[in-house]
Amino acid sequence: MANPNPKAPAAPVKEPKSFAQNLSGPKGDSLRFSAVRRPDGSIDAFVTLFVRDEKGKVLKSERGASSKHRNFTAAREWVDAGVERALKAGWKRRKGGGGRSKPDAFTLDNLPKPAK
């Protein structure tokens, strides 16, 4: 939709409050690079390791490699550099698409009855 008032200033672009990149290991472990805005405006960037069992249940998580940044550009550069190092160390990018929805358990013609 076009701006109805072309002389009006454009809305300011808001920086995100957080972002993350996830990598996976060969045995199901995962590594998450995160950056989160703090109330004072600074950005905390850190890495979280999730160790999983053979069924995918998280056994433990550890946070490390923390750093503070003044803006998201600096935090993004730090995260991108860390991701490149992790990829060289053997971690893999997760496949796109995220989680898959389960198929519908019922339809409008086949609604479940309430529990008695």
N, C-alpha and C positions, 0 to 999 in steps of 0.2 A: 504494500500500500504506500503510495507516495505521500510525502509530507504535505499536509494541507496548507501550511504556511511556510513557503520556501525561505522567508527571511528569519524565521525562528531558529535559534541555535539548536544544533543536534543534541540529543540526550547524551550525557557523559557515559563513557564506556566504563563499567565497573570491573575491577579486577576480581578474580575468583577468591573465595575464602580459603579454598584448598584444592590440591590436585594430587594424583598419585599414579604411579606406573607399577604394574605387577609383572614379575618374572616367575617362571617355574623351573624346578629342578627335575632331574630324571626320576627321582623316587617320590614325587608328589609334594615335596617341600616348596615353599614359595617365599619370595623376597619382594617386599613392597617398599618402594621409594616414595615418600610422602613429603608434602610441604603444606603447612597450615599457618594461616594468618592469626596472630595474637592480638589481644585488645589494644596493645600499645602501637600496633601497625607493623611491627617486625614480623618476619617470616621464620618459623622453625622448620628446618628440613631434617629428615631422619630416615633411617632404614629399619624395617622390621622383618625379622626372619621368623617364619612359621614352620615348625617341624611337625610333620603329620605321620600318622601310622598308615598301614597298608589299606585301611578303609577310608582314609581321607580325613579322619578326625584330628584336630589340632592337639598335639601333645604338649607343646610349649611354644611360647613366642618370646622373642628377645628383641629389644630395641637397641640400636647402636648407630655409630657414625653420624651423630647429631651435629648440626651447624645452624647458625643464625644468619639471616640475610636482611638487607634493608628493603628489598622489593622482590616481586615475583620474577622479574627477568633474571636476577642473580640466582634466585632459588632454582629456577628452571634450568639454568646452565649447570648448576651443581648436580641436580638430579640427572640431567642428560649425560654428564660426564660419568657419574656413578653407574648408570645403566650400561653405558658402553664398556666400562671396566668389568661389570658383572657378566655381560654377554661374552667377553673374551675369556672369562673364568669358567664358562660352561653353562650358565643360566640361559634359558630360552624365553622369548617373548610368549605370552599367553596367546592362544588362538582368539581371534575376534569373535564377537557375537555375544559374549557374556553368558549368563545362565539361560537355559532353555526352559520354557514353560511346560508344565505337565499337560497332557491332553485333558480336555474337559471331562469331568466325572459325570455330568448330566447336561441335558438340554432344557429349553423352555417347555418342551412337550413332555419331559421326563423329570420334573422337579421332585426332589426328595420330600418325604413326608416328615413333619416335625416329630421329635422324640417325645414319647409319652411318659 
